[in-house]
Amino acid sequence: HTWSEFSEWYQHCVAAMLLRPEVDSYEVMPWPDRIFLPGFDMGGGTPAPQDFRKTVLAITQALQEMPLGGQWTLMAPDEISSGIAVALADSAMWQTWKPNKLQGIYGQLMPLIERGVPVSACVLERAADESYMSNHKVIVLSYEDFKPAAEEMNNALAVWVRRGGALVLLGNSNDELDRSETFWWQKMGFASPMHHLLNELGGTGPGSWSVGLGSVIRDEISPATFADSDAASQVYLPLIDWAVQHSAAELPLATPGYFMMRRGPFVIANARQKSISVDGKFVDIFDPDLPVVDGIHLSTGASGLFRDVTEILAGEGSPLVLHATYRLMSQQSDATSLQFFIKGPAETPAVVRIFTGGREVAAITAVDSTGEAVEITSLADGTTARLAFPNDPDGVMGNIAFSH
């Protein structure tokens, strides 16, 4: 693979992980040495291209500031269906003889993801954890691609339904593992784990029924079928829509065709089936020059990470660093100057986008940790400027003096 491919995939991965508002600690990159050091064949040779390295550092700075939590604030409340999950367990990797391994799991996940539904995984090893299960309003389950390792998983699912959950049961239950006499369901006298679960839920064949405060809908169609988009549209999505309307949400399934979330000053977006346009002023963190762009405009299939600076640029406040590559340690400003201290890996230039507050720049200087002068360049762009200089792991102190 090429560095351009890695760059695109990395941006998608960043957007995907930031769309999980319950997480604010991240693995920034799995192999930093393969990005910043020579001697590896990855992408056609290392280190990675300079622009890719600068973008990784700009993303790193954003991840350090990312607050816990997030809101789908750029959508109307009824345009997002949250709380939908697809059940998974570690045993999904056991059925190694099957062709198209995991296709059924992808068949449950991808039709929703492609339509902008924030579906998650429900890890059945945690099914007995009431606080964890309370995150899910709708759970989609098939035992075609994995089996529950213990009856307690089914028991916990039944408890979750009785408390008000909506469960969608898919697929048949007559494969080689179902028939194996070595597993717990056969020892209990059930033909499969699905038969055991249905017994717990008071059901038998296809159809829908209430269980306590919750509800169940059963369809024996294989979820692998939903790899076909027509089957997903005609069969799978109506099943999910039924479940959503019979859950605590009580609203039709929303399929906006994109994802967009605000977390503090950051906007994270992925245009799955529909393009995205948002008014305002934003720093484009995926662009190595950290430009301020007039609005967010993402074409279908693109991901983006932006810092909203609309309100800052609308006024004439104090100068400040809008965004920088890893790692902005401090900044301070007054009417006449702006100072900042930044650390970063050697051999990769630092990039800093500053807001001048409408002031005229008189001089720009920088020194390293030993007091030696560091060459710094600037490019003005309205009330902002892009600064660039060699990084230093021990830090560089920059100073911008203003004439008024």
Salt bridges, closest charged atoms under 4 A:
GLU5 OE1 - HIS1 ND1 3.37
GLU8 OE2 - HIS12 NE2 3.64
GLU22 OE2 - ARG20 NH2 2.67
ASP51 OD1 - LYS54 NZ 3.58
GLU65 OE2 - ARG307 NH2 2.79
GLU114 OE2 - ARG272 NH2 2.80
ASP129 OD2 - ARG126 NH2 3.12
GLU130 OE1 - ARG163 NH2 3.45
ASP175 OD2 - LYS147 NZ 2.94
ASP178 OD1 - LYS147 NZ 3.00
ASP289 OD1 - ARG386 NH1 3.14
ASP294 OD1 - LYS281 NZ 3.81
ASP308 OD2 - ARG262 NH2 3.16
